């Protein structure tokens, strides 16, 4: 019901919904007018409810999409970090193996020198 303050100050009941005054003798017309106004209010309320529901649904869909994107991003980063870690670990293992081989070689040289003496 969108009655102005001026309209209400003239004694307008809410049910008239800004319609011109209907004389008392036209009871059926008055009831029909009130029924139309009530139906309008219900339609407006339904529309607002539907709009709110649609907004919530849209936000939920957007949140699901953002979650899926974030999950994908985390997966990508995790895979990259894992690959980097494994590459670094392999590099470390190779360096360690070379170092151990150098030690064994040095040890073998020492033993060879001591055997010659």
C-alpha positions as CSV (number, residue, x, y, z in Angstrom):
1,X,0.0,0.0,0.0
2,X,1.6,3.2,-1.1
3,X,-0.6,5.9,0.3
4,X,1.0,9.3,0.8
5,X,0.9,11.0,4.2
6,X,-1.5,13.6,2.8
7,X,-3.8,10.8,1.6
8,X,-3.7,9.0,4.9
9,X,-4.3,12.3,6.8
10,X,-7.7,12.6,5.0
11,X,-8.8,9.5,6.8
12,X,-8.0,6.9,4.2
13,X,-8.1,3.3,5.5
14,X,-5.2,1.2,4.4
15,X,-7.5,-1.2,2.5
16,X,-8.6,1.5,0.0
17,X,-5.1,1.4,-1.5
18,X,-5.4,5.0,-2.8
19,X,-8.7,4.3,-4.5
20,X,-11.3,7.0,-4.6
21,X,-13.8,6.8,-1.7
22,X,-16.5,4.2,-2.4
23,X,-19.9,4.9,-0.9
24,X,-21.1,2.5,1.8
25,X,-24.0,1.3,-0.4
26,X,-21.6,-0.3,-2.9
27,X,-20.6,-3.0,-0.5
28,X,-19.6,-5.5,-3.2
29,X,-17.4,-3.0,-5.0
30,X,-15.8,-2.1,-1.7
31,X,-15.1,-5.8,-1.0
32,X,-13.7,-6.4,-4.5
33,X,-11.5,-3.4,-4.2
34,X,-10.2,-4.6,-0.8
35,X,-9.7,-8.1,-2.3
36,X,-7.7,-6.6,-5.2
37,X,-5.6,-4.5,-2.8
38,X,-4.9,-7.6,-0.6
39,X,-4.0,-9.6,-3.7
40,X,-1.6,-6.8,-4.8
41,X,0.0,-6.9,-1.4
42,X,0.4,-10.7,-1.5
43,X,1.9,-10.4,-5.1
44,X,4.3,-7.8,-3.9
45,X,5.3,-9.9,-0.9
46,X,5.7,-13.0,-3.1
47,X,7.9,-11.0,-5.5
48,X,10.1,-9.7,-2.7
49,X,10.4,-13.2,-1.3
50,X,11.3,-14.6,-4.7
51,X,13.8,-11.8,-5.3
52,X,15.5,-12.5,-1.9
53,X,15.6,-16.2,-2.6
54,X,17.1,-15.6,-6.1
55,X,19.7,-13.3,-4.5
56,X,20.6,-15.9,-1.9
57,X,20.8,-18.6,-4.6
58,X,23.0,-16.4,-6.8
59,X,25.3,-15.8,-3.9
60,X,25.4,-19.5,-3.1
61,X,26.2,-20.3,-6.8
62,X,29.0,-17.7,-6.8
63,X,30.3,-19.0,-3.5
64,X,30.4,-22.6,-4.9
65,X,32.3,-21.3,-8.0
66,X,34.7,-19.4,-5.9
67,X,35.3,-22.4,-3.7
68,X,35.9,-24.6,-6.8
69,X,38.3,-22.0,-8.2
70,X,40.2,-21.8,-4.8
71,X,40.3,-25.6,-4.6
72,X,41.8,-25.8,-8.1
73,X,44.3,-23.0,-7.2
74,X,45.4,-24.9,-4.1
75,X,45.8,-28.1,-6.1
76,X,47.9,-26.3,-8.7
77,X,50.1,-24.7,-6.1
78,X,50.4,-28.0,-4.1
79,X,51.4,-29.9,-7.2
80,X,54.0,-27.2,-8.1
81,X,55.4,-27.1,-4.5
82,X,55.6,-30.9,-4.4
83,X,57.4,-31.0,-7.8
84,X,59.8,-28.3,-6.6
85,X,60.4,-30.2,-3.3
86,X,61.0,-33.5,-5.1
87,X,63.4,-31.8,-7.6
88,X,65.3,-30.2,-4.7
89,X,65.4,-33.5,-2.8
90,X,66.7,-35.4,-5.9
91,X,69.4,-32.7,-6.3
92,X,70.4,-33.0,-2.7
93,X,70.5,-36.8,-2.9
94,X,72.7,-36.6,-6.0
95,X,75.1,-34.1,-4.3
96,X,75.2,-36.4,-1.2
97,X,75.9,-39.5,-3.4
98,X,78.7,-37.6,-5.2
99,X,80.2,-36.5,-1.9
100,X,80.1,-40.1,-0.5
101,X,81.7,-41.4,-3.7
102,X,84.4,-38.7,-3.4
103,X,85.0,-39.9,0.2
104,X,85.3,-43.6,-0.8
105,X,87.7,-42.6,-3.6
106,X,89.8,-40.6,-1.2
107,X,89.7,-43.5,1.2
108,X,90.8,-45.9,-1.5
109,X,93.6,-43.6,-2.5
110,X,94.8,-43.4,1.1
111,X,94.8,-47.2,1.4
112,X,96.6,-47.6,-1.9
113,X,99.3,-45.1,-0.8
114,X,99.7,-47.0,2.6
115,X,99.9,-50.4,0.8
116,X,102.7,-49.1,-1.4
117,X,104.8,-48.0,1.5
